[in-house]
């Protein structure tokens, strides 16, 4: 963990400094995103799918955080419910994530990019139409 960059969130006040690991930002982002209506799930990789099947929820699934010269860039990979307004849900995701991170960490985020990678069809509706 020593080779990983940390985000310094406080000025040195004589008491010490506060640094936040990018993984913490990923977890906060994942939890904030899950609070938005219209989100079905976040896209993860194979490893996070296996971990979830074993009973542990991964809140950072579908979230990528980059520390750049311009600030913090967050990429969010989501699957939305069918029938929702994609632009409205994406904007709500961006607003909720930005507000939650500002409240919890006092960090300003340079970008929050929402990548819609799928739409989840309602299983009950598709079964009814097949009959």
C-alpha positions in Angstrom: 0.0 0.0 0.0 3.1 2.3 0.3 3.4 2.5 -3.5 -0.1 3.7 -4.0 -0.8 7.4 -4.2 -2.9 9.0 -1.5 -5.0 12.1 -1.6 -3.9 14.7 0.9 -7.1 16.3 2.3 -5.8 18.6 5.0 -3.2 21.2 5.5 -0.5 20.4 8.0 -1.9 22.0 11.1 0.7 20.7 13.6 -1.5 17.8 14.5 -0.6 15.8 11.4 -2.1 15.2 7.9 -5.1 13.3 6.6 -4.7 11.2 3.5 -7.4 9.2 1.8 -6.6 6.1 -0.4 -8.3 5.9 -3.8 -10.1 2.7 -2.7 -12.0 4.7 -0.1 -13.2 7.1 -2.8 -14.3 4.1 -4.8 -16.3 2.6 -1.9 -18.0 6.0 -1.1 -18.8 6.5 -4.8 -20.3 3.0 -5.1 -22.5 3.5 -2.0 -23.6 6.9 -3.2 -24.5 5.6 -6.7 -26.5 2.7 -5.2 -28.8 5.3 -3.6 -30.0 6.6 -6.9 -33.4 5.3 -8.4 -33.1 3.8 -11.8 -29.7 2.1 -11.2 -30.0 -1.7 -11.6 -26.4 -2.6 -10.9 -22.8 -1.6 -11.3 -20.6 -3.5 -13.7 -17.8 -5.4 -12.1 -15.1 -7.8 -13.3 -15.0 -11.6 -12.8 -13.3 -11.4 -9.4 -15.9 -9.1 -7.9 -18.7 -11.4 -9.3 -17.1 -14.4 -7.5 -16.7 -12.4 -4.3 -20.4 -11.4 -4.4 -21.5 -15.0 -4.9 -19.6 -15.9 -1.7 -21.7 -13.4 0.2 -19.5 -10.3 0.4 -20.8 -7.2 -1.3 -18.2 -5.1 -3.1 -19.2 -1.5 -3.0 -16.3 -0.4 -5.3 -17.6 -2.6 -8.2 -17.9 -0.6 -11.4 -15.9 2.4 -10.1 -12.5 3.6 -11.4 -10.7 6.5 -9.7 -7.8 8.2 -11.2 -5.7 10.9 -9.6 -4.6 13.3 -12.3 -2.9 16.7 -12.5 -6.3 18.3 -12.9 -7.9 16.5 -9.9 -9.8 13.4 -9.3 -11.5 11.7 -12.2 -14.2 9.0 -11.5 -15.4 6.6 -14.1 -18.7 4.8 -13.3 -19.8 1.7 -15.2 -23.5 1.1 -14.7 -26.5 -1.0 -15.9 -29.8 0.9 -15.7 -33.4 -0.3 -15.4 -35.4 -0.4 -18.6 -37.7 2.6 -19.1 -35.8 5.2 -17.1 -34.5 8.4 -18.6 -30.8 7.7 -19.1 -29.7 11.4 -19.0 -31.7 12.1 -15.9 -30.4 9.1 -14.0 -26.8 9.8 -15.1 -27.2 13.4 -13.9 -28.6 12.2 -10.5 -25.7 9.8 -10.2 -23.2 12.6 -10.8 -24.9 15.0 -8.4 -25.3 12.4 -5.6 -21.7 11.2 -5.9 -20.3 14.7 -6.0 -22.3 15.8 -3.0 -21.5 12.7 -0.9 -17.8 12.9 -1.6 -17.8 16.7 -0.8 -19.6 16.0 2.5 -17.5 13.0 3.6 -14.0 14.0 2.3 -14.1 17.7 1.4 -12.6 16.8 -2.0 -13.5 18.6 -5.2 -14.0 16.1 -8.1 -12.8 17.2 -11.5 -15.0 14.7 -13.5 -17.6 12.1 -12.9 -18.0 10.1 -16.2 -21.0 7.8 -16.3 -20.7 4.9 -18.8 -24.0 3.1 -19.3 -23.0 -0.4 -20.3 -26.4 -2.1 -20.3 -30.1 -1.9 -19.7 -31.8 -4.5 -17.5 -35.2 -5.7 -18.8 -37.8 -6.6 -16.2 -37.9 -10.4 -16.0 -41.6 -10.5 -15.1 -42.6 -8.5 -18.2 -40.6 -10.7 -20.5 -42.1 -13.9 -19.0 -45.6 -12.5 -19.4 -45.1 -11.6 -23.1 -43.8 -15.1 -23.9 -47.0 -16.8 -22.6 
